[in-house]
Amino acid sequence: MIADAPPAQICLAEHETPSVETARAARLRGDYDRASRLLTCVLIDAPQSADAWVEFGFVNLASDEDEEARAAFLRALETAP
Protein backbone atom coordinates (compact mmCIF):
# COMPACT_ATOMS: atom_id res chain seq x y z
CA MET A 1 0.00 0.00 0.00
CA ILE A 2 1.38 3.41 -0.95
CA ALA A 3 0.50 4.99 2.42
CA ASP A 4 2.98 2.59 4.05
CA ALA A 5 5.81 3.49 1.67
CA PRO A 6 8.61 5.85 2.70
CA PRO A 7 8.02 9.46 1.57
CA ALA A 8 10.70 9.34 -1.14
CA GLN A 9 8.99 6.33 -2.75
CA ILE A 10 5.62 8.09 -2.59
CA CYS A 11 7.11 11.06 -4.42
CA LEU A 12 8.59 8.85 -7.12
CA ALA A 13 5.16 7.24 -7.62
CA GLU A 14 3.45 10.57 -8.38
CA HIS A 15 2.64 11.11 -12.06
CA GLU A 16 2.71 14.89 -11.92
CA THR A 17 5.12 17.33 -10.38
CA PRO A 18 4.11 17.80 -6.74
CA SER A 19 3.23 21.40 -5.92
CA VAL A 20 0.98 23.31 -3.59
CA GLU A 21 -1.24 24.08 -6.58
CA THR A 22 -1.68 20.43 -7.61
CA ALA A 23 -2.34 19.51 -3.97
CA ARG A 24 -4.93 22.28 -3.68
CA ALA A 25 -6.65 21.04 -6.84
CA ALA A 26 -6.74 17.51 -5.41
CA ARG A 27 -8.21 18.82 -2.12
CA LEU A 28 -10.88 20.80 -3.94
CA ARG A 29 -11.82 17.61 -5.86
CA GLY A 30 -12.16 15.84 -2.53
CA ASP A 31 -9.07 13.67 -3.11
CA TYR A 32 -7.55 14.24 0.32
CA ASP A 33 -5.19 11.27 0.22
CA ARG A 34 -3.62 12.49 -3.02
CA ALA A 35 -3.41 16.04 -1.70
CA SER A 36 -1.65 14.78 1.41
CA ARG A 37 0.83 12.74 -0.65
CA LEU A 38 1.59 15.70 -2.91
CA LEU A 39 2.14 17.99 0.06
CA THR A 40 4.41 15.46 1.71
CA CYS A 41 6.57 15.58 -1.41
CA VAL A 42 6.55 19.38 -1.47
CA LEU A 43 7.53 19.54 2.19
CA ILE A 44 10.40 17.08 1.72
CA ASP A 45 11.95 19.53 -0.74
CA ALA A 46 10.75 22.75 0.93
CA PRO A 47 10.11 22.23 4.65
CA GLN A 48 9.95 26.00 5.17
CA SER A 49 7.07 26.49 2.71
CA ALA A 50 4.37 28.24 4.72
CA ASP A 51 1.96 27.84 1.78
CA ALA A 52 2.44 24.07 1.83
CA TRP A 53 1.90 23.91 5.60
CA VAL A 54 -1.30 25.97 5.33
CA GLU A 55 -2.60 23.74 2.54
CA PHE A 56 -1.66 20.68 4.60
CA GLY A 57 -3.73 22.15 7.42
CA PHE A 58 -6.74 22.52 5.12
CA VAL A 59 -6.34 18.93 3.89
CA ASN A 60 -6.26 17.69 7.48
CA LEU A 61 -9.33 19.75 8.40
CA ALA A 62 -11.20 18.32 5.42
CA SER A 63 -10.17 14.84 6.58
CA ASP A 64 -11.44 15.51 10.14
CA GLU A 65 -7.90 15.34 11.51
CA ASP A 66 -8.15 18.40 13.71
CA GLU A 67 -4.97 17.93 15.75
CA GLU A 68 -2.88 17.38 12.62
CA ALA A 69 -4.49 20.46 11.06
CA ARG A 70 -3.66 22.54 14.12
CA ALA A 71 -0.05 21.34 14.04
CA ALA A 72 0.26 22.20 10.33
CA PHE A 73 -1.19 25.68 10.84
CA LEU A 74 1.17 26.29 13.78
CA ARG A 75 4.10 25.14 11.64
CA ALA A 76 3.03 27.63 8.95
CA LEU A 77 3.01 30.41 11.53
CA GLU A 78 6.46 29.41 12.78
CA THR A 79 7.74 29.41 9.20
CA ALA A 80 6.26 32.77 8.20
CA PRO A 81 5.14 34.65 11.32
Backbone as numpy.savetxt, mean C-alpha at the origin, in Angstrom:
# Nx Ny Nz CAx CAy CAz Cx Cy Cz
0.45 -19.33 -2.06 -0.40 -18.14 -2.06 0.49 -16.89 -2.06
0.15 -15.91 -2.85 0.99 -14.73 -3.01 1.10 -13.92 -1.71
0.07 -13.92 -0.89 0.10 -13.15 0.36 1.19 -13.67 1.30
1.57 -14.95 1.14 2.58 -15.54 2.00 4.00 -15.36 1.45
4.11 -14.83 0.24 5.42 -14.65 -0.38 6.12 -13.45 0.22
7.46 -13.47 0.21 8.22 -12.29 0.65 7.90 -11.10 -0.25
7.98 -9.87 0.29 7.62 -8.68 -0.49 8.32 -8.57 -1.84
9.60 -8.91 -1.92 10.31 -8.80 -3.19 9.68 -9.70 -4.25
9.24 -10.90 -3.86 8.59 -11.81 -4.81 7.23 -11.27 -5.23
6.51 -10.64 -4.32 5.23 -10.05 -4.65 5.43 -8.98 -5.71
6.45 -8.16 -5.53 6.71 -7.08 -6.48 7.07 -7.62 -7.85
7.83 -8.69 -7.90 8.19 -9.29 -9.18 6.97 -9.87 -9.88
5.96 -10.28 -9.11 4.76 -10.90 -9.68 3.79 -9.87 -10.25
3.95 -8.61 -9.92 3.05 -7.57 -10.43 3.28 -7.37 -11.93
2.18 -7.16 -12.66 2.24 -7.03 -14.11 2.33 -5.58 -14.57
2.17 -4.65 -13.64 2.32 -3.24 -13.98 3.25 -2.61 -12.96
3.80 -1.48 -13.32 4.72 -0.81 -12.44 3.97 -0.33 -11.20
4.38 -0.78 -10.02 3.72 -0.34 -8.80 3.89 1.17 -8.59
2.80 1.83 -8.28 2.84 3.26 -7.98 1.65 3.58 -7.08
1.71 4.73 -6.47 0.58 5.17 -5.64 -0.67 5.29 -6.51
-0.50 5.76 -7.74 -1.64 5.95 -8.64 -2.29 4.61 -9.01
-1.48 3.59 -9.32 -2.08 2.29 -9.67 -2.72 1.66 -8.44
-2.14 1.88 -7.27 -2.73 1.37 -6.03 -4.06 2.08 -5.75
-4.10 3.39 -5.96 -5.33 4.15 -5.74 -6.43 3.65 -6.69
-6.08 3.42 -7.93 -7.05 2.91 -8.90 -7.59 1.54 -8.46
-6.70 0.69 -7.96 -7.14 -0.63 -7.47 -8.08 -0.46 -6.27
-7.74 0.45 -5.35 -8.61 0.69 -4.18 -9.98 1.18 -4.61
-10.00 2.10 -5.55 -11.28 2.66 -6.00 -12.13 1.62 -6.72
-11.49 0.59 -7.29 -12.22 -0.52 -7.92 -12.68 -1.54 -6.87
-12.21 -1.35 -5.64 -12.55 -2.30 -4.58 -11.59 -3.47 -4.48
-10.47 -3.40 -5.19 -9.47 -4.46 -5.17 -8.42 -4.13 -4.10
-8.80 -4.31 -2.85 -7.95 -3.90 -1.74 -6.69 -4.73 -1.61
-6.78 -6.03 -1.91 -5.59 -6.87 -1.84 -4.54 -6.41 -2.83
-4.96 -6.11 -4.06 -4.01 -5.64 -5.08 -3.44 -4.28 -4.68
-4.28 -3.41 -4.19 -3.80 -2.09 -3.75 -2.76 -2.24 -2.66
-3.00 -3.13 -1.73 -2.05 -3.36 -0.65 -0.72 -3.90 -1.18
-0.79 -4.85 -2.12 0.43 -5.40 -2.71 1.21 -4.32 -3.44
0.52 -3.51 -4.23 1.19 -2.44 -4.97 1.87 -1.45 -4.02
1.17 -1.09 -2.95 1.75 -0.14 -2.00 2.92 -0.74 -1.24
2.86 -2.02 -0.97 4.01 -2.68 -0.34 5.24 -2.53 -1.23
5.06 -2.71 -2.53 6.18 -2.56 -3.47 6.68 -1.12 -3.51
5.76 -0.17 -3.52 6.15 1.24 -3.53 6.96 1.55 -2.27
6.48 1.07 -1.14 7.13 1.40 0.13 8.47 0.69 0.32
8.68 -0.41 -0.37 10.00 -1.06 -0.34 11.02 -0.12 -0.96
10.64 0.49 -2.08 11.55 1.39 -2.79 11.57 2.80 -2.22
10.46 3.23 -1.62 10.35 4.61 -1.13 9.66 4.64 0.23
10.35 4.16 1.27 9.71 4.09 2.59 9.34 5.45 3.18
9.87 6.52 2.62 9.55 7.86 3.12 8.45 8.54 2.30
7.74 7.79 1.48 6.67 8.35 0.65 5.40 8.56 1.48
5.17 9.79 1.88 3.97 10.10 2.66 2.71 9.77 1.87
2.73 10.02 0.56 1.56 9.70 -0.28 1.24 8.21 -0.23
2.27 7.38 -0.28 2.05 5.93 -0.22 1.49 5.51 1.14
2.01 6.11 2.21 1.51 5.77 3.54 0.05 6.20 3.71
-0.30 7.37 3.20 -1.69 7.83 3.28 -2.60 6.88 2.50
-2.19 6.53 1.29 -3.00 5.61 0.49 -3.12 4.25 1.17
-2.03 3.80 1.80 -2.05 2.54 2.54 -3.06 2.64 3.70
-3.13 3.80 4.32 -4.13 4.01 5.37 -5.54 3.89 4.83
-5.80 4.48 3.67 -7.14 4.38 3.07 -7.48 2.94 2.69
-6.50 2.21 2.18 -6.74 0.79 1.84 -7.10 0.02 3.10
-6.37 0.26 4.18 -6.65 -0.44 5.43 -8.01 -0.06 5.99
-8.38 1.21 5.89 -9.72 1.61 6.34 -10.80 0.89 5.55
-10.61 0.84 4.23 -11.60 0.18 3.37 -11.69 -1.31 3.67
-10.61 -1.87 4.19 -10.57 -3.30 4.52 -10.95 -3.56 5.98
-11.45 -2.53 6.66 -11.84 -2.63 8.08 -10.67 -3.02 8.98
-9.49 -2.56 8.64 -8.30 -2.80 9.46 -7.90 -1.46 10.09
-8.69 -1.07 11.07 -8.55 0.26 11.66 -7.20 0.53 12.30
-6.66 -0.42 13.03 -5.37 -0.21 13.69 -4.25 -0.06 12.67
-4.28 -0.86 11.61 -3.28 -0.75 10.56 -3.41 0.59 9.85
-4.65 1.03 9.65 -4.89 2.33 9.01 -4.31 3.44 9.87
-4.58 3.39 11.14 -4.05 4.40 12.06 -2.53 4.44 12.01
-1.91 3.27 12.03 -0.44 3.20 11.98 0.09 3.79 10.67
-0.58 3.52 9.57 -0.14 4.06 8.27 -0.28 5.58 8.24
-1.40 6.08 8.76 -1.59 7.55 8.78 -0.55 8.22 9.69
-0.26 7.61 10.83 0.77 8.16 11.72 2.14 8.14 11.05
2.42 7.08 10.32 3.70 7.00 9.58 3.78 8.12 8.55
2.65 8.39 7.87 2.63 9.49 6.89 2.93 10.82 7.57
2.36 11.03 8.75 2.61 12.28 9.47 4.06 12.40 9.93
4.65 11.27 10.32 6.06 11.28 10.72 6.96 11.58 9.53
6.54 11.11 8.38 7.34 11.27 7.15 7.27 12.68 6.62
6.07 13.27 6.67 5.87 14.64 6.14 4.97 15.40 7.10
5.55 15.86 8.21 4.74 16.51 9.26 4.08 17.81 8.81
